[in-house]
Every structure is written in C-alpha cells, then in structure tokens.
Amino acid sequence: MKKISIILALAVLFAFASCNPDVVKEEIITDPTDTGDASVIFHDNFTADTTGYYFYSMKEEQYKDLQTVENGVGVLYGGSQFMVFTEGLDLAANDYELAFTFTPSETFSTNAADNKAYSFVGNMGVKNSEGLLSGSGTGIYITFADAEEGKLSVSPTQMNGTSTVVSDVKETVSKGEPVSVRMVFGTENEQTTMKVTGYVGEKEIGSFTHNPVTGDGTVVNGFLFSILGPNGAAYNEKAEDGMPFGTIDDFIVRAIAKAE
C-alpha cells in the first residue's frame, strides 16, 4: 500500500500558500479501501467515515462539517477537500487522473447562493519547505451554475498561465443525475511545463498549460484538488437553510503511464 502526503490548507483555495504553520505534514496511509491496484494512490467509496483523510489534523474544526459521509456518499455543504499530493509521485513517468461521480442536488439553486456558483479546482505547482505548493502554477476551475429549469451549466476557468481551451466548450448537466468529473495532471519538457485537463461526462471542458518561472530549475512536483462551495466570502460556508449542493462518490486518484 503506497503512502502519500496529503496536506490540507484553506489558503490553497486562492493561492499557492508560502507558509501555513498549522498544517501537520505527517505521511498517512492512503487508498483507504485497499483496491489492491498498484496504480491507485487514493480511493474512497465512502462506506466509512473517511473525512479525516480530507481534513487531516486541520486546526479549523468548523470546516469538518462541510463534507460529511452520509448514506454511502460524501455530502457537500460547502468548500471542502483541500488535498495536496506531493510525495510518492513520478511526474516524469506518469500523469495522474483524479476522478469521481458528482450528483448535483435537485433542489439547490446557485442563484440563491452568496457567490452564485461552485467549482471543482485542480492545479499544479512546486512543493515548498512547508509541504504546500508554491511558485507559478496552473489549474482549472470546473464551475457549475444554474441554467434553465433543473439544469446546471458547466464551464472552465483558467487559474493561471497560458491557456489552451477547447473553443466554446460548455456542458449542461441535469440536477439530481450523477455525472463523472475527471481531472488529468501532467508535466512536459522535463517537468517544467504543467498541464491540467478537465472533463465532465465524456466531454473535455478545458485544458490549460503553463511553463512556470522558478528561476532555479526547480521542477513541478505536486498537484492539488479542492472544492469551492457556493456560499460565503471564502466559498466555504453552508447555505442558510443547511442544504447540500451535491454529493460525490467513488473518489479515486491513479497514476497513468505517459504515452511513449
């Protein structure tokens, strides 16, 4: 069973933090369901309370109720996850796919939310001495917002860098119906160019590339995933009525060998 550092920090939501003294940087055993697949570095089917993997030793206890395990799924009430993967990766040989099933709430409306939308966020960077990602990075926001009755529009937003976006790609998904969400993290040019591609269902939503300016030849060596909720100035507050905006299931991160 592989080990990987999963470091959790709210500061990651808006920037690659340079320091967070409250983060505990111990290695924990991942793949809590023990798939037996050597390519899998993390898998959660939410059959047990696994929230500790996502909010491991986090000082801010109030964030722990923003994603809970209920009835065999992860229930999303606000911004959550904050997972940074840095140890045990081989970005020279592999890309890394992060995937899960997302079911948006039938009754939750982003129009009534403080920030009017919510996003799944993936980006890449360089591990610093605090175990977080810093320096120039690239990433994608896969953003969901109310569309016509019972539907959500899905669109990509680039986090940083120079983008390569599929022209006018936008998806519409139905509330209450599960849809697959995937992100693929990879590097090129001896790990100095990073690329993050997002998919919803079978459709590529956006692909963003960036060549970081590190100044010392440091290569990209990590990626992160987080969720921005629809409420609150920090995108992490529950709705006033306490309603979740969706659920996630079968959350998995796996290595994929780069094509020859």
ZANU-636849 format. One record per residue: y, x, z of N, C-alpha, C in turn. Coordinates in steps of 0.2 Angstrom, whole numbers, plus 5000, padded with zeros to 4 digits. Each point is the difference from the previous one (the first is absolute). Layout:
// residues N
YXZYXZYXZ;...
This chain:
// residues 260
499450045000500649965000500650045000;500549994995500650055000500549985005;500450055001500649995005500650004996;500549975002500750004996500549985005;500550045000500649985005500349944997;500149955004500449944999500650005005;500650014997500550015005500549944998;500249975005500449935000500750015002;500549984996500650005002500549954996;500449975004500449954997500550034995;500250065002500550034996499850014993;499450004999499750014993500249954995;500249945003500149944996500650014995;500550045002500650014996500150074998;499750055003500150074997499450045003;499950064997499550055002500450035006;499749985006500350025006499950085001;500550035003500050075001499750025007;500049955005499850015006499949935004;499450005004499949945004499650025006;500350025005499650025006499649965003;500049934999499649955003499349994996;499950044995499449994996499550055003;499449975001499450045002499650024994;499950075000499750024993499350025001;499649965004499350025001499649984994;499450034998499649984995499649945003;499949954996499549945002499549994995;499449985001499549984996500249944996;500050014993500149944996499449974997;500149964995499449964997499749965006;500349965003499849975006499349954999;499949984993499449974999499550044997;500150075000499550044998499649984994;500350004994499749984994499550054998;500050065002499550054998500250034993;500549984997500350034994500450065001;499850064997500450065002500749994997;500149964995500750004997500549965004;499749965005500449955004500350045006;500750005000500350035006500249955005;500149944998500249945005499749944997;499749965004499849934998500149955006;500249944999500149955006499949944997;499449965002499949934998500249955005;500350035006500349965005499549955003;499450035001499549965004500150025008;500450055001500250015007500750025001;500250005006500850025001500150074998;500250014994500250074998500750025000;500449965003500750015000500250075003;499650035004500250065003500050064994;499649994995500150044994500650004997;500449955000500649994996500650015005;499949995006500650025005499750045005;499750064998499750045005500550045004;499949995007500550035005500749994998;500249944998500749994998500449985006;500550035001500449995006500349935001;500249974994500349944999499549945000;499849985006499449955001500249934996;500649995000500249934997499850004992;499850054997499850004993499349984999;499650015006499349994999499849934999;500549955001499849934998500249984993;500350054996500249984993499450004995;499550035002499349994996499550005005;499649945000499549995005499449984996;499450015003499449984997499849935003;499949954995499949945002499549974995;499449975002499549974996499850044994;499950075001499850044995500450034995;500749995001500550034996500650035004;500450044996500650035004500549954998;500349975005500649954999500650035001;500549994995500650044999500649955003;500350025005500649965003500650044998;500050064999500650044999499850074997;500550045000499850074997499550045004;499550034997499550035004499750064996;499450025003499650064997500350065002;500550034996500350075001499550055001;499550014994499550045000500250064996;499950065003500150074996499450034999;499850024994499450044999500250074998;499850055004500150074998499550055001;499549995004499550045002499449994996;499650054998499449984996500049984993;500650004997500149984993499950074996;499849984994500050054994500449974994;500650015000500449974995500050044993;499750065001499950044994499449974996;499549985003499449974997500049934999;500349965005499949935000500749965000;500049944997500549955002499749965005;500449965003499849965006500249924999;499649965000500149934999500049965007;500549965001500049965006500049934997;499649965002499949934998499949955005;500149944999499949955005500149934996;499749955004500149934997500649975004;500449974997500649975003500049924999;500149965005500049934999500749985003;500549984995500649985003500049935003;500349995005500049935004500349954995;499649945000500249944996500749975002;500150015007500649965002500650055002;499950065000500650055001500550004994;500650005002500550004994500450065002;500150054995500450065000500849975000;500149944997500749985000500349995007;499549985005500349995006500050065005;499850064997499950065004500750045000;500150045005500650045000500150044994;499550034998500150054994499749984993;499749945000499949964994499450034996;499650055003499550024996499650055005;499450024998499650055004499650044995;499950065002499750054995499450045003;499650024996499550065001500350064998;500050055004500350074998499550055000;500050044995499650075000500450054997;500050065003500450064998499750065002;500250064997499750065001500650055002;499750065003500550055002499650065003;500450045004499850065003499949995007;499450025003500050005007500450055004;500449985005500450055003499750025007;500350035004499750035007499949945005;500349944999499949945004499449964997;499750024995499549964997500249944996;500650004998500349944996500150034993;500249964996500250024993500750014999;500250054997500750025000500250034993;500650014998500250034994500049944995;500150024993500149954995499349974999;500049944999499449964999500149954995;499449974998500149944996499549955002;500249934998499649955003500149934996;499749955002500149944997500049945005;500449965000500049935003499749954996;499549975002499749944996500349945004;500549974997500449955004499849934998;499949955005499849934999500649965002;500249954996500549955001499949934997;500249955004499949934997500250004993;499649964996500249984993500049935000;499649974995500049934999499549975006;500049945001499649975005499350035000;499850025006499350035002499950064997;500550044997499950064997500450065003;499850064999500450065002500150044994;500650034998500050054995499950075003;499750044996499950075003500350054995;500450045003500450054996499950075003;500150054996500050075003500750035001;500150045005500750035002499850075001;500350054997499950075001500350025006;499750055004500350025006500450064999;499850044995500450074999499850034994;500450044997499850044995500149974993;499650034995500149984993499449954998;500249944998499549954999499750004993;499449975000499749984994499749945001;500349944998499949945002499749964993;499549965001499849964995500549954999;500249994993500649964999499949935002;500549975004500049935001499449975004;499650055003499449975003500249965006;499749945001500149965006499449965000;499749995006499549955001500249945004;499649954999500149945004499349995003;500049995007499449985003500149935004;499449975002500149945003499950015007;500449965004499950005007499449975002;499750035005499349985003499450024996;500150044995499550034996500050075000;499450035002499950075001500150044993;500350065001500250044994499950085002;499750044996499950075001500750034999;500150055005500650045000499750085000;500250044995499850075000500650054999;499950055003500550064999499650064999;500250044995499650064998500550065001;499850055005500550065001499750064997;500450044996499750064997500650054999;499850064999500450054998499850044993;500550034998499950044993500450065001;499950054995500450065000499950045006;499450015002499850045006500449975007;499949945000500249955005500850015002;500450014994500750005001500349934997;499649974996500249934998499649955003;500349955002499649945004500149944996;499549965000500049934997499749955004;500349945000499749945004500049954995;499549964999499949954996499749945004;500449944998499849945004499749954995;499549965003499749954996499949935004;500149954997499949935003499549964996;499449985002499549984996499850054995;500049984994499850054994500650034997;500649995002500650024997500350065003;500250054996500450055003500749985001;500250005006500749985002500550054999;499950065001500550064999499750075001;500250054997499850065001500650055001;500050045005500650045001499850075001;500450054997499850075001500650035002;499950065003500650045003499850075001;500450054998499950075002500450025005;499750015006500550015006500350075000;500650015003500350065000499950035007;499550045001499950035007500350065002;500150044994500450065001499550065002;499549995003499550055002499350004998;499949964994499449994997499549965004;500249975005499649955004499749954996;499449985000499749954996499949945004;500049944996499949945003499349995003;500049985006499350005003499949945004;500349944999499949945004500349944997;499749945002500349944998500049955006;500349954999500149955005500049934998;499849955004500049934998500449965006;500449954998500349965006500149934997;500249965004500149934998500749985003;500549984995500649975003500049935000;500149975006500049935000500649974998;500149935000500549974997500649985005;499950025006500549985005500250065004;500750005002500350045005500350064996;500550035003500450064997499550064998;499550005004499550064998499449974997;500049944997499549974997499350005004;500149995006499450005004500049955005;500449955000500049945005499649944997;499749975005499749934999500549954997;499749954997500449944998500249975006;500549965000500249965006499549955003;499649974995499549965002499350035001;500050074999499450045002499549994994;500149984994499649994995499850074997;499450014998499850074996500249994993;500250054997500149994992499450024996;499450025003499450014996499550035004;499450024997499550035003499750064996;499750055002499750054996499350015003;499650024995499250015001499850054996;499450035002499750054997500550064998;500350035005500550054999499650074999;500150034995499650064998500450064997;499950065002500350064997499450044998;500050024993499550054998500250054995;499750055000500150064995499749984993;500450024995499749994993500150074997;499550034997500050064997500550004994;500450054999500550004994499650014994;500249974995499750004993500050084998;499550024997500050074997500550004994;
